Amino acid sequence: MITVIIVTYNSKNTILDVLEALSKQTVKSFKLIIVDNHSEDDTMELIKAYLKNSELSKKSIIIELNENTGFANGNIKGFLQQHESEYIALLNPDAIPDRYWLENLLLSIKKYSNVGICASKLIHDVTKKIDSAGDGYSKILKGFKRGEGASFDLFNTEEFVFGACAGAALYRKKMLDEIGFFDKDFFLIYEDTDLNFRAQLAGWKALFVPTAIVHHKVRTTIGIMSDTAIYYSLRNSEFVRIKNVPISIFFRCLPEIILSEILEFIYFAIIHLRIKIYFKAKLDAFIFFPKMWKKRKEILRKKKVSDAYIMNLLTPVWQKDYMIAKLKKFIGIV
């Protein structure tokens, strides 16, 4: 019924904790696919040694790639190896699930035939605060983590949200067959936001499941403010806009977008002195524009909801919780 996909890359410090947590899941009937993006450490040796003595070995497939193809394409490689599952669960190699994680996701998604995505409650492993309570999308036309930095005992209500962080999420395969899976051109970061947006446009809903708890060792591979993280965040957020945002919504949100672009330049190019990375990301987004626009035509062809519906899903910039979270990030508290 379920296929769990884990994409690894230099994950030796965390992967065994994740596998141990999976072996203790209350739901036992799942297939595990591990895709390694050509790790340069002992990741694969540790995984193979662990599986020799684990019940997971009977339901596991290991795919070793000869180059780092990125998070998006790594998951695509895993997705192509499953054929009969009704649900696809994605789990980061630094995301350690509670033993009831899969069970609670399954119970929730089965309640609603129009739910194609279930989001987990991710808890930051160090701060013990919320890392993500599902994903939102704001009127600056960028995705964000709901509840980031809030106390872990908040966000305890099951509710519809814009989408899920792919670090720990469950997807209905019927939806993926309809709208497609990740876009490999993203490589990493924002590929889940792109998928969230495509799902919403096609009329699918996303549900936050607060009982699906996962402890996340945030960005142990690429870092939080590394050049890699900044580049793909800046470039790929533009990809999401180009591919998915209806023209009417873009113009209605234009004042917020302009303000956001000014603050983004100040934050990355001036405060963090990443001006070369900033302009490279924006230039590459421009270069990819024709390719993304071509994909946009196919996405909007499958659109089943009104622009007004999508507009109502977007979080206002001036919403108190959103604004406080952004200010904290701007001044370096989060």
CORWONOR-V483883 format. One record per residue. N is the residue number from 1. PSI is psi as a letter, one per 40 degrees, with the letter a starting at -180 (none if undefined). BURIAL is 1 if it has 24 or more other C-alpha atoms within 12 Angstrom, else 0. D_LAST is the distance of its C-alpha to the last C-alpha in Angstrom with 1 decimal. Layout:
N PSI BURIAL D_LAST
N PSI BURIAL D_LAST
//
This chain:
1 d 1 38.0
2 h 1 34.6
3 h 1 33.5
4 h 1 30.3
5 h 1 29.1
6 h 1 26.9
7 h 1 26.4
8 i 1 25.9
9 h 1 25.4
10 f 1 25.4
11 f 1 24.1
12 d 1 26.3
13 e 0 23.6
14 d 1 22.6
15 d 1 25.4
16 d 1 27.8
17 d 1 25.4
18 d 1 25.1
19 d 1 28.8
20 d 1 29.6
21 d 1 27.5
22 d 1 29.3
23 e 1 32.6
24 e 0 32.0
25 i 1 31.3
26 d 0 33.7
27 h 1 34.5
28 e 1 36.6
29 g 1 38.1
30 i 1 35.7
31 i 1 36.1
32 h 1 33.5
33 h 1 33.2
34 h 1 31.3
35 h 1 31.0
36 h 1 30.3
37 f 1 29.4
38 f 1 31.5
39 i 1 29.5
40 e 0 30.4
41 a 0 29.8
42 f 0 31.4
43 d 1 29.7
44 d 1 32.9
45 d 0 35.0
46 d 0 32.8
47 d 1 32.7
48 d 1 36.5
49 d 0 37.2
50 d 0 35.2
51 d 1 36.8
52 d 0 40.3
53 f 0 39.9
54 i 0 37.9
55 e 0 39.2
56 d 1 36.6
57 d 0 38.9
58 d 0 41.4
59 f 1 39.0
60 i 1 37.0
61 h 1 37.3
62 h 1 35.9
63 h 1 35.6
64 h 1 35.3
65 i 1 34.7
66 e 0 36.0
67 i 0 33.1
68 h 0 29.4
69 e 1 29.6
70 i 1 25.9
71 d 1 24.1
72 d 1 25.9
73 d 1 29.4
74 d 1 29.0
75 d 1 28.6
76 d 1 31.4
77 d 1 33.6
78 d 1 32.9
79 d 1 33.5
80 e 1 36.9
81 e 1 38.0
82 i 1 37.9
83 d 0 40.7
84 e 0 41.3
85 i 1 37.9
86 d 1 37.1
87 i 1 33.4
88 h 1 31.0
89 h 1 27.9
90 i 1 25.3
91 h 1 23.3
92 i 1 21.1
93 e 1 22.5
94 f 1 19.3
95 h 1 19.2
96 h 1 21.3
97 i 1 23.0
98 i 1 24.4
99 e 1 28.2
100 e 1 28.6
101 d 1 26.1
102 d 1 28.9
103 d 1 31.2
104 d 1 28.9
105 d 1 28.0
106 d 1 31.7
107 d 0 32.7
108 d 1 30.5
109 d 1 31.4
110 e 0 35.1
111 d 0 35.1
112 h 0 34.5
113 e 0 36.6
114 e 0 34.5
115 h 1 31.2
116 e 1 30.5
117 h 1 26.8
118 h 1 25.2
119 i 1 21.5
120 i 1 20.3
121 h 1 17.7
122 h 1 15.3
123 h 1 13.7
124 h 1 11.2
125 d 1 13.9
126 d 0 12.1
127 e 0 9.9
128 e 0 12.5
129 i 1 10.3
130 h 1 11.0
131 d 1 10.1
132 h 1 12.8
133 f 1 15.6
134 i 1 17.5
135 i 1 16.8
136 i 1 17.4
137 h 1 18.8
138 i 1 18.5
139 e 1 21.2
140 e 1 19.7
141 f 1 21.0
142 i 1 17.9
143 i 1 16.5
144 i 1 13.2
145 h 1 12.0
146 h 1 13.3
147 e 1 11.6
148 h 1 8.2
149 e 1 6.5
150 i 1 10.0
151 i 0 12.6
152 d 1 14.5
153 e 0 17.7
154 i 0 17.0
155 g 1 18.1
156 e 0 21.4
157 h 0 23.6
158 h 1 25.0
159 i 1 24.8
160 h 1 25.2
161 a 1 22.2
162 d 1 22.1
163 a 1 21.6
164 i 1 20.1
165 h 1 17.8
166 e 1 20.6
167 d 1 19.0
168 g 1 20.8
169 i 1 23.1
170 h 1 26.8
171 i 1 28.9
172 h 1 32.5
173 d 1 34.7
174 d 0 36.9
175 d 1 34.1
176 d 1 33.2
177 d 0 36.9
178 d 0 37.0
179 e 1 34.0
180 i 1 33.4
181 a 1 30.7
182 i 1 28.1
183 h 1 28.9
184 e 1 29.4
185 e 1 28.9
186 d 1 25.1
187 c 1 25.2
188 i 1 21.6
189 h 1 18.5
190 e 1 19.3
191 d 1 22.6
192 d 1 21.6
193 d 1 20.7
194 d 1 24.2
195 d 1 25.8
196 d 1 24.2
197 d 1 25.6
198 d 1 29.0
199 d 1 29.2
200 d 1 28.7
201 d 1 31.2
202 e 1 33.7
203 e 1 33.5
204 i 1 31.6
205 i 1 29.0
206 h 1 25.8
207 h 1 25.3
208 h 1 22.3
209 g 1 23.6
210 e 1 21.7
211 e 1 24.1
212 g 1 23.3
213 h 1 20.7
214 h 1 19.2
215 h 1 17.2
216 h 1 15.2
217 g 1 14.7
218 h 1 12.2
219 f 1 13.9
220 d 1 16.2
221 d 1 18.7
222 e 1 17.3
223 i 0 14.0
224 d 0 10.7
225 f 1 11.9
226 i 0 15.6
227 d 1 18.4
228 d 1 19.1
229 d 1 15.8
230 d 1 15.8
231 d 1 19.5
232 d 1 19.7
233 d 1 16.8
234 d 1 18.6
235 d 1 22.0
236 d 1 21.7
237 d 1 20.1
238 d 1 23.3
239 d 1 25.4
240 d 1 24.2
241 d 1 25.2
242 d 1 28.5
243 d 1 29.5
244 d 1 28.7
245 h 1 28.2
246 i 1 31.5
247 d 0 32.8
248 d 0 33.2
249 d 1 29.5
250 d 1 28.5
251 d 0 30.6
252 d 0 29.6
253 e 1 25.9
254 d 0 26.9
255 d 0 25.8
256 d 1 22.2
257 d 1 22.4
258 d 0 23.7
259 d 0 21.0
260 d 0 18.3
261 d 0 20.2
262 d 0 20.4
263 d 0 16.7
264 d 1 16.0
265 d 1 18.7
266 d 0 17.4
267 d 1 13.8
268 d 1 15.3
269 d 1 18.8
270 d 0 18.6
271 d 0 15.3
272 e 0 14.9
273 f 0 18.7
274 f 1 19.0
275 d 0 21.8
276 d 0 24.1
277 d 1 21.7
278 d 1 20.9
279 d 0 24.6
280 d 0 25.6
281 d 1 23.3
282 d 1 24.7
283 d 0 28.2
284 d 1 28.2
285 d 1 27.1
286 d 0 30.1
287 d 0 32.4
288 e 0 31.5
289 d 0 32.1
290 d 0 35.6
291 d 0 34.8
292 d 1 31.9
293 d 1 34.2
294 d 0 36.9
295 d 1 34.6
296 d 1 33.6
297 d 0 37.3
298 d 0 37.5
299 d 1 34.4
300 e 1 35.6
301 d 0 39.1
302 e 0 37.7
303 h 1 35.9
304 e 0 37.1
305 i 0 35.1
306 i 0 35.3
307 d 1 32.9
308 d 0 32.6
309 d 0 31.4
310 d 1 28.6
311 d 1 27.8
312 e 0 27.4
313 e 1 24.8
314 h 1 22.5
315 h 1 19.7
316 i 1 20.4
317 d 1 18.1
318 e 0 18.8
319 h 0 18.1
320 d 0 16.3
321 d 0 13.6
322 d 1 12.9
323 d 0 13.0
324 d 0 10.6
325 d 1 7.9
326 d 1 8.9
327 d 0 9.2
328 d 0 5.8
329 d 0 4.9
330 d 0 8.4
331 e 0 8.2
332 e 0 5.6
333 d 0 3.8
334 none 0 0.0
//
